[in-house]
Amino acid sequence: MGQTATNPTHRSVTRTSLRWLTLSACAGLACLLTGCSTDLDHYFDPSEVIRAENTPTSVPILDRIAAIEGPADQFVEHDSIRIEDLRPEASEYRVAAGDTLEVRIWDIIQPGVVEIYPLVVDTRGIVTIPQLGEISVLGQTAEQTRETIANVTASLVNDPLVQVTVAQSRKQTFTILGAVVGAGTYFIPSSDYRLLEGITAAGGVAETVPYLYVIRQIPLEAQPTNTGATWGTQSGDAPQGEEFLDLIDDLTGEGSPGIMSSDSWQPEQPAVDLVEGDAPVSTHPPSPTNTSAWIFLNGQWVRAARADTGLSDGLEPDAIVTQRIIKVATKELLAGDARYNIIVRPGDIIRVPPNEQGFVYVGGEVTRPGSYNLPATGPFTLRRAIVSAGDLSPTGIPERCDLTRMVGENRQATIMLNYRAIVEGTQPDVILKPNDIITVGTTFWAYPLAVFRNGFRATYGFGFLLDRNFGNDVFGAPPTNFNTR
């Protein structure tokens, strides 16, 4: 039998076609796994995230997620520091429930002998002297209390001599609680006693605490006098003359709110702000009685009586009490910024919140899943948590990052975040809270793509296993023109 001749040209065309077919198959596989894009860093390894841009960027960090959480400060409303919070208000102290008085009365039992009575003001504002009975002294100054007791003593002694001293003024104190060494109640020695002195007396606060809060009680005596925002027809229902001009100055500074309809006009500040006022304290002469003003409260105009909020703060038993919560930045306060060193008023409660403690749980496609403690200093954000977990695993997809957060008692919500956008600075990072759960997901093609990448990493090229029975068809027949001796 004769040998079959092989056409070299045909064999060359066959090898070329197979090579192109192989390259086409590899390109198609790459497009199938990665998608058609010029961003090869992103698609060949989606777990690698970095911004790597020459232009700097700045984005905020969110402390809450509005889509799953309620409105900020939904239970309390924090107030900023006002100019009157920095002004001392010195005035005479007024007796309050719980105060201890030392009363000296001459000649009440024996001529020429002084009787000393240590008295405690009860919850009704009454003190009891055995020879005189019950005497109401609530809201009175020391001099007024002396005159009251002297008038009662006049029934027993001609031209009585009485001396009253406030031994312990319970109302002239403030309370500090929270992350301080000496939590408790402290005495306010002067009218210009400031916040920095108060927290120093309690042992100081850590500079890592971002904010502290001053809860300030504001007494109001409000009685509705009109049913709408427009003025009534009776002269007693609307302010007249100078009172009307004062109302315009206090509320708006220009124009009369009475010419506006109740549907279109609302005061810019809450009633508490209007009652407090922005005028310097020195422009209002001290008075033992409460001053009043017209305010827009709960959809109607009311006349509100405001008690003095200085050291002589007097509160009647039937007074309406509201409060302000003043938010003070700790860093600026401790740095000596006078704008944050507000006056401590009687009855203030200073709350120093401790740093949040707890765990954050990271799972899914990360290198080191597990639980992580919230740091003692600084916010713990989503990006920091994933970096702490060793970043994404080779099969992690940064666009699939779920955050699960407790939003109520026995209730949680989950939202998907784009971790790549956070790293690239196109979306804000999120501050994590105790018991937050971070889960990084993957896709169907993530594992094949990781295997494809690992092939390059392991061999720096492709290795093929080829059956020897098909070797001649791919590479041609082996050479046979060897010289043998």
C-alpha positions as CSV (number, residue, x, y, z in Angstrom):
1,M,0.0,0.0,0.0
2,G,1.2,3.4,-0.8
3,Q,1.6,6.3,1.7
4,T,-1.1,8.9,1.8
5,A,0.2,12.3,0.9
6,T,-0.5,15.2,3.3
7,N,-1.1,18.7,1.9
8,P,1.1,21.1,3.9
9,T,-1.1,24.1,3.0
10,H,-4.2,22.4,4.3
11,R,-2.4,21.5,7.5
12,S,-1.3,25.1,8.0
13,V,-4.9,26.4,7.4
14,T,-6.2,23.9,9.9
15,R,-3.8,25.0,12.6
16,T,-4.6,28.7,12.0
17,S,-8.3,28.1,12.2
18,L,-8.0,26.2,15.5
19,R,-5.9,28.9,17.0
20,W,-8.4,31.6,16.0
21,L,-11.2,29.4,17.3
22,T,-9.4,29.0,20.6
23,L,-8.9,32.8,20.9
24,S,-12.5,33.5,20.0
25,A,-13.7,31.0,22.6
26,C,-11.6,32.7,25.3
27,A,-12.8,36.1,24.3
28,G,-16.4,35.0,24.3
29,L,-16.0,33.4,27.7
30,A,-14.4,36.6,29.1
31,C,-17.3,38.6,27.7
32,L,-19.8,36.2,29.1
33,L,-18.3,36.3,32.6
34,T,-17.4,39.9,32.8
35,G,-19.7,41.8,30.4
36,C,-18.6,44.1,27.7
37,S,-16.8,47.0,29.4
38,T,-13.4,48.7,29.2
39,D,-13.3,48.8,33.0
40,L,-11.4,45.6,33.3
41,D,-10.3,46.2,36.9
42,H,-13.9,46.3,37.9
43,Y,-15.2,43.4,36.0
44,F,-12.4,40.9,36.1
45,D,-12.2,41.3,39.9
46,P,-15.4,43.0,41.3
47,S,-14.3,42.3,44.9
48,E,-11.6,44.9,44.5
49,V,-12.9,48.4,45.3
50,I,-10.9,51.6,45.3
51,R,-11.6,55.2,44.2
52,A,-8.2,55.9,42.7
53,E,-9.1,59.3,41.3
54,N,-6.9,62.4,41.1
55,T,-9.7,64.8,42.1
56,P,-10.4,64.8,45.9
57,T,-13.9,64.4,47.2
58,S,-15.8,65.0,50.4
59,V,-19.0,63.3,51.4
60,P,-21.0,63.3,54.7
61,I,-21.3,60.3,57.0
62,L,-24.9,59.5,57.9
63,D,-25.8,58.8,61.5
64,R,-29.2,57.4,60.6
65,I,-31.0,56.0,57.5
66,A,-34.3,57.8,56.9
67,A,-35.6,55.0,54.7
68,I,-35.8,52.5,57.6
69,E,-35.6,54.7,60.7
70,G,-38.0,57.2,62.0
71,P,-37.4,61.0,61.8
72,A,-34.4,62.4,63.6
73,D,-35.2,63.3,67.2
74,Q,-38.7,62.0,66.9
75,F,-39.2,61.9,70.7
76,V,-37.1,64.9,71.7
77,E,-36.1,68.0,69.8
78,H,-32.7,69.4,70.5
79,D,-32.2,73.1,70.6
80,S,-29.1,75.1,69.7
81,I,-27.4,77.6,72.0
82,R,-29.0,81.0,72.1
83,I,-27.5,84.3,73.1
84,E,-29.5,84.5,76.4
85,D,-28.0,81.1,77.4
86,L,-24.7,82.9,77.7
87,R,-26.0,85.9,79.9
88,P,-26.0,85.6,83.7
89,E,-29.3,86.5,85.3
90,A,-28.6,87.6,88.8
91,S,-31.7,88.2,91.0
92,E,-32.9,87.4,94.5
93,Y,-33.6,83.8,95.3
94,R,-37.2,82.7,95.9
95,V,-38.2,80.0,98.4
96,A,-39.1,76.7,96.9
97,A,-40.4,73.4,98.2
98,G,-37.7,71.4,100.0
99,D,-35.7,74.5,101.1
100,T,-34.4,74.8,104.7
101,L,-35.0,78.1,106.4
102,E,-33.6,79.4,109.6
103,V,-36.1,81.7,111.3
104,R,-35.1,83.8,114.3
105,I,-37.9,85.5,116.3
106,W,-37.3,87.7,119.3
107,D,-39.6,87.9,122.3
108,I,-42.1,85.4,121.0
109,I,-41.9,83.2,124.1
110,Q,-39.9,85.2,126.6
111,P,-38.9,88.8,126.4
112,G,-35.3,89.5,125.4
113,V,-34.9,85.8,124.3
114,V,-34.5,84.8,120.6
115,E,-36.1,81.6,119.4
116,I,-34.4,79.8,116.5
117,Y,-36.6,77.7,114.2
118,P,-35.0,75.4,111.6
119,L,-37.9,74.9,109.1
120,V,-38.3,72.8,106.0
121,V,-40.7,74.0,103.3
122,D,-43.1,71.2,102.5
123,T,-44.4,70.3,99.0
124,R,-47.2,72.8,99.5
125,G,-44.8,75.7,100.1
126,I,-45.8,75.9,103.8
127,V,-43.7,76.1,106.9
128,T,-45.0,75.4,110.4
129,I,-44.1,77.4,113.5
130,P,-45.6,76.0,116.8
131,Q,-46.7,79.4,118.1
132,L,-47.9,80.7,114.7
133,G,-49.2,77.7,112.8
134,E,-48.9,77.1,109.1
135,I,-47.5,80.0,106.9
136,S,-47.2,79.9,103.1
137,V,-43.9,81.1,101.8
138,L,-43.7,79.5,98.4
139,G,-42.1,81.8,95.7
140,Q,-41.2,84.6,98.2
141,T,-37.8,86.1,98.6
142,A,-36.1,86.0,102.0
143,E,-37.3,89.6,102.8
144,Q,-40.9,88.8,101.7
145,T,-40.8,85.7,103.9
146,R,-39.6,87.8,106.8
147,E,-42.4,90.2,106.4
148,T,-45.0,87.5,106.1
149,I,-43.8,85.8,109.3
150,A,-43.6,89.2,111.1
151,N,-47.2,90.0,110.1
152,V,-48.3,86.8,111.7
153,T,-46.2,87.3,114.8
154,A,-47.6,90.8,115.3
155,S,-50.7,89.1,116.8
156,L,-48.5,87.9,119.7
157,V,-45.7,90.4,119.9
158,N,-45.8,94.2,119.5
159,D,-43.3,95.4,116.8
160,P,-41.8,91.9,116.2
161,L,-38.2,91.4,115.2
162,V,-37.8,88.5,112.7
163,Q,-34.8,87.3,110.8
164,V,-35.0,84.7,107.9
165,T,-32.1,83.0,106.4
166,V,-32.2,80.4,103.5
167,A,-29.9,77.7,105.0
168,Q,-30.3,75.2,102.1
169,S,-31.7,76.3,98.8
170,R,-32.8,73.1,97.1
171,K,-33.9,74.9,94.0
172,Q,-30.5,76.6,93.4
173,T,-28.9,73.4,92.3
174,F,-28.3,71.4,89.1
175,T,-28.0,67.7,88.4
176,I,-25.4,66.0,86.2
177,L,-25.6,62.3,85.2
178,G,-24.2,59.9,82.7
179,A,-20.6,59.3,81.8
180,V,-19.1,61.4,84.6
181,V,-17.2,60.3,87.7
182,G,-19.3,62.3,90.2
183,A,-22.8,62.1,89.1
184,G,-25.2,63.9,91.4
185,T,-26.7,67.2,92.5
186,Y,-24.5,70.3,92.9
187,F,-25.0,73.7,94.3
188,I,-24.9,76.8,92.1
189,P,-22.9,79.4,94.0
190,S,-23.4,82.3,91.7
191,S,-25.4,83.6,88.8
192,D,-22.5,83.3,86.3
193,Y,-21.8,79.7,87.1
194,R,-21.0,78.1,83.7
195,L,-21.2,74.6,82.1
196,L,-17.5,74.0,82.1
197,E,-17.4,74.6,85.9
198,G,-20.3,72.3,86.4
199,I,-18.7,69.3,84.6
200,T,-15.4,70.0,86.3
201,A,-17.1,69.8,89.7
202,A,-18.4,66.4,88.6
203,G,-15.0,65.0,87.7
204,G,-14.9,66.1,84.0
205,V,-16.0,64.3,80.8
206,A,-14.0,62.4,78.3
207,E,-13.1,64.2,75.1
208,T,-14.4,61.3,73.1
209,V,-18.0,62.2,74.0
210,P,-19.3,64.1,71.0
211,Y,-22.1,66.0,72.6
212,L,-23.6,66.6,76.0
213,Y,-27.2,67.8,76.6
214,V,-28.6,70.4,79.1
215,I,-32.2,69.8,79.9
216,R,-33.7,73.0,81.1
217,Q,-37.2,73.4,82.6
218,I,-39.2,76.4,81.5
219,P,-42.4,77.3,83.5
220,L,-45.3,78.6,81.5
221,E,-48.8,79.7,82.7
222,A,-50.9,79.6,79.6
223,Q,-54.6,80.3,79.4
224,P,-56.4,80.5,76.0
225,T,-58.1,83.7,75.3
226,N,-59.1,83.3,71.7
227,T,-60.0,80.4,69.4
228,G,-58.2,81.5,66.3
229,A,-55.1,83.1,64.9
230,T,-57.0,86.3,64.0
231,W,-57.9,88.9,66.6
232,G,-61.3,88.9,68.3
233,T,-63.8,91.7,68.3
234,Q,-63.8,92.2,72.0
235,S,-61.3,94.6,73.5
236,G,-60.2,92.1,76.2
237,D,-59.3,89.4,73.6
238,A,-56.6,91.3,71.7
239,P,-53.6,93.3,72.8
240,Q,-54.1,97.1,72.6
241,G,-51.9,100.1,72.2
242,E,-48.3,99.7,73.5
243,E,-49.0,96.0,74.2
244,F,-49.8,95.5,70.5
245,L,-46.6,97.2,69.4
246,D,-44.6,95.1,71.8
247,L,-46.2,92.0,70.4
248,I,-45.2,93.0,66.8
249,D,-41.6,93.6,67.9
250,D,-41.4,90.4,69.9
251,L,-42.9,88.1,67.3
252,T,-41.9,89.4,63.9
253,G,-40.1,92.7,64.2
254,E,-42.3,94.0,61.4
255,G,-45.9,94.0,60.5
256,S,-48.9,92.6,62.4
257,P,-49.7,88.9,62.4
258,G,-53.3,89.9,62.9
259,I,-53.7,90.8,59.3
260,M,-52.7,87.3,58.2
261,S,-55.0,84.4,57.9
262,S,-54.6,81.4,60.2
263,D,-54.1,79.1,57.2
264,S,-51.2,81.0,55.7
265,W,-49.3,82.2,58.7
266,Q,-47.4,80.3,61.3
267,P,-44.8,81.6,63.7
268,E,-41.2,80.9,62.8
269,Q,-40.2,79.8,66.2
270,P,-42.0,77.6,68.8
271,A,-43.9,79.1,71.6
272,V,-41.1,78.5,74.0
273,D,-38.8,80.7,71.9
274,L,-41.4,83.5,71.9
275,V,-41.8,83.3,75.6
276,E,-38.1,83.3,76.2
277,G,-37.5,86.3,73.9
278,D,-34.2,87.5,72.4
279,A,-33.9,90.9,74.2
280,P,-31.1,91.3,76.8
281,V,-32.1,90.5,80.3
282,S,-31.1,94.0,81.5
283,T,-33.9,95.6,79.5
284,H,-36.5,93.9,81.7
285,P,-36.6,95.2,85.3
286,P,-37.0,92.5,87.9
287,S,-40.5,92.0,89.2
288,P,-41.9,89.6,91.8
289,T,-44.8,88.8,89.6
290,N,-44.7,87.0,86.3
291,T,-44.7,88.8,83.0
292,S,-47.0,87.8,80.2
293,A,-47.0,87.9,76.4
294,W,-49.2,86.8,73.5
295,I,-48.0,83.6,71.8
296,F,-49.3,81.3,69.0
297,L,-49.7,78.0,70.8
298,N,-51.4,74.8,69.4
299,G,-53.1,76.7,66.6
300,Q,-54.4,79.6,68.7
301,W,-53.3,82.8,70.4
302,V,-52.9,82.6,74.1
303,R,-51.6,84.9,76.8
304,A,-48.6,83.1,78.5
305,A,-47.2,84.2,81.8
306,R,-43.4,83.6,82.1
307,A,-41.7,83.2,85.4
308,D,-38.1,84.5,85.8
309,T,-35.7,81.8,84.8
310,G,-32.7,83.2,86.7
311,L,-31.7,82.3,90.2
312,S,-34.9,83.6,91.5
313,D,-36.9,81.3,89.4
314,G,-40.3,80.9,91.0
315,L,-42.7,78.2,89.9
316,E,-46.3,78.1,91.1
317,P,-47.8,74.7,91.9
318,D,-50.3,74.9,89.0
319,A,-47.8,76.2,86.4
320,I,-47.4,74.5,83.0
321,V,-43.8,73.3,82.6
322,T,-42.1,72.7,79.3
323,Q,-38.4,72.1,78.6
324,R,-35.6,72.8,76.2
325,I,-32.8,70.3,75.5
326,I,-29.7,72.3,74.6
327,K,-27.1,70.4,72.5
328,V,-23.5,71.4,73.3
329,A,-20.5,70.2,71.3
330,T,-18.0,68.7,73.8
331,K,-14.9,69.2,71.8
332,E,-15.4,72.9,71.3
333,L,-16.5,73.3,75.0
334,L,-13.4,71.7,76.3
335,A,-11.2,73.6,73.9
336,G,-12.3,76.8,75.6
337,D,-14.8,78.2,73.0
338,A,-16.8,80.7,75.0
339,R,-19.8,80.3,72.6
340,Y,-20.4,76.8,74.1
341,N,-19.8,77.6,77.8
342,I,-23.4,78.4,78.7
343,I,-24.8,79.5,82.0
344,V,-26.0,76.8,84.3
345,R,-29.5,77.7,85.5
346,P,-31.2,76.3,88.7
347,G,-32.9,73.0,88.0
348,D,-30.8,72.2,84.9
349,I,-30.1,68.5,84.2
350,I,-26.8,67.9,82.4
351,R,-26.7,64.6,80.7
352,V,-23.4,63.2,79.4
353,P,-24.2,60.3,77.2
354,P,-21.7,57.4,77.3
355,N,-20.1,56.1,74.1
356,E,-22.2,53.4,72.5
357,Q,-21.2,49.9,73.4
358,G,-22.0,46.6,71.8
359,F,-21.3,44.4,68.8
360,V,-21.6,44.7,65.0
361,Y,-21.9,41.5,63.1
362,V,-20.3,41.1,59.7
363,G,-21.0,38.0,57.5
364,G,-21.3,36.8,54.0
365,E,-18.6,37.2,51.4
366,V,-15.9,38.8,53.6
367,T,-12.5,37.4,54.6
368,R,-13.0,37.2,58.3
369,P,-16.8,37.1,59.2
370,G,-17.7,37.5,62.9
371,S,-18.7,40.0,65.6
372,Y,-16.7,43.2,66.2
373,N,-16.8,45.5,69.2
374,L,-17.7,49.1,68.6
375,P,-14.6,51.3,69.2
376,A,-14.3,53.4,72.3
377,T,-13.4,56.5,70.2
378,G,-14.8,57.7,66.9
379,P,-17.7,56.4,64.8
380,F,-17.6,52.9,63.4
381,T,-18.8,53.1,59.8
382,L,-19.8,50.5,57.3
383,R,-16.5,50.8,55.4
384,R,-14.5,50.5,58.6
385,A,-16.4,47.4,59.6
386,I,-15.7,45.7,56.2
387,V,-12.1,46.7,56.3
388,S,-11.8,45.2,59.8
389,A,-13.3,42.0,58.5
390,G,-10.4,41.7,56.0
391,D,-12.3,43.3,53.1
392,L,-14.4,41.4,50.6
393,S,-13.6,37.8,49.7
394,P,-12.8,36.9,46.0
395,T,-16.5,36.1,45.4
396,G,-17.9,39.2,47.2
397,I,-20.0,41.7,45.2
398,P,-19.8,45.2,46.8
399,E,-23.1,46.2,45.2
400,R,-24.8,43.6,47.2
401,C,-24.3,44.7,50.8
402,D,-27.2,44.4,53.2
403,L,-27.5,46.3,56.4
404,T,-29.9,45.0,59.0
405,R,-30.8,47.3,61.9
406,M,-33.1,47.2,64.9
407,V,-35.7,49.9,64.4
408,G,-37.9,49.2,67.4
409,E,-38.6,46.7,70.1
410,N,-38.5,43.3,68.5
411,R,-38.5,44.8,65.0
412,Q,-35.7,45.1,62.5
413,A,-35.3,46.5,58.9
414,T,-32.9,45.6,56.1
415,I,-31.7,47.9,53.4
416,M,-29.2,47.2,50.5
417,L,-26.2,49.6,50.3
418,N,-23.7,50.1,47.5
419,Y,-20.3,49.5,49.1
420,R,-18.5,50.3,45.9
421,A,-20.2,53.7,45.7
422,I,-19.3,54.4,49.3
423,V,-15.6,53.6,48.6
424,E,-15.6,55.7,45.4
425,G,-17.1,58.6,47.3
426,T,-20.3,58.9,45.3
427,Q,-22.6,57.9,48.3
428,P,-22.2,58.7,52.0
429,D,-20.9,56.2,54.5
430,V,-23.2,55.1,57.4
431,I,-22.4,55.1,61.1
432,L,-23.1,51.6,62.5
433,K,-25.1,51.1,65.7
434,P,-25.1,48.2,68.2
435,N,-26.5,45.0,66.9
436,D,-26.2,46.0,63.3
437,I,-25.7,43.1,60.8
438,I,-23.7,43.5,57.6
439,T,-24.1,40.8,55.0
440,V,-22.1,40.9,51.7
441,G,-23.6,38.9,48.9
442,T,-22.4,37.3,45.7
443,T,-23.7,36.4,42.2
444,F,-23.9,33.3,40.0
445,W,-20.8,34.3,37.9
446,A,-18.7,35.4,40.9
447,Y,-17.3,31.9,41.5
448,P,-16.5,31.0,37.9
449,L,-14.8,34.4,37.5
450,A,-12.7,33.8,40.6
451,V,-11.6,30.5,39.2
452,F,-10.8,32.2,35.9
453,R,-8.6,34.8,37.8
454,N,-6.9,32.1,39.9
455,G,-5.9,30.3,36.7
456,F,-3.7,33.3,35.9
457,R,-2.5,33.7,39.4
458,A,-1.4,30.1,39.7
459,T,0.3,29.5,36.4
460,Y,0.8,32.9,34.8
461,G,-0.7,31.5,31.7
462,F,-3.0,28.7,30.5
463,G,-2.1,25.0,30.5
464,F,-3.9,22.6,28.2
465,L,-4.2,18.8,28.5
466,L,-4.3,17.4,25.0
467,D,-5.0,13.8,24.1
468,R,-2.1,12.4,22.1
469,N,-4.5,10.7,19.7
470,F,-5.5,14.2,18.5
471,G,-2.0,15.7,18.5
472,N,-1.3,15.1,14.8
473,D,-4.5,16.9,13.9
474,V,-3.6,20.0,15.9
475,F,0.1,20.2,15.6
476,G,0.7,18.0,12.6
477,A,2.7,14.8,12.2
478,P,6.0,14.6,14.1
479,P,9.1,15.0,12.1
480,T,10.6,11.8,10.6
481,N,13.7,13.0,8.9
482,F,16.0,12.3,11.8
483,N,19.5,11.2,10.8
484,T,20.3,7.9,12.4
485,R,23.7,6.3,12.6
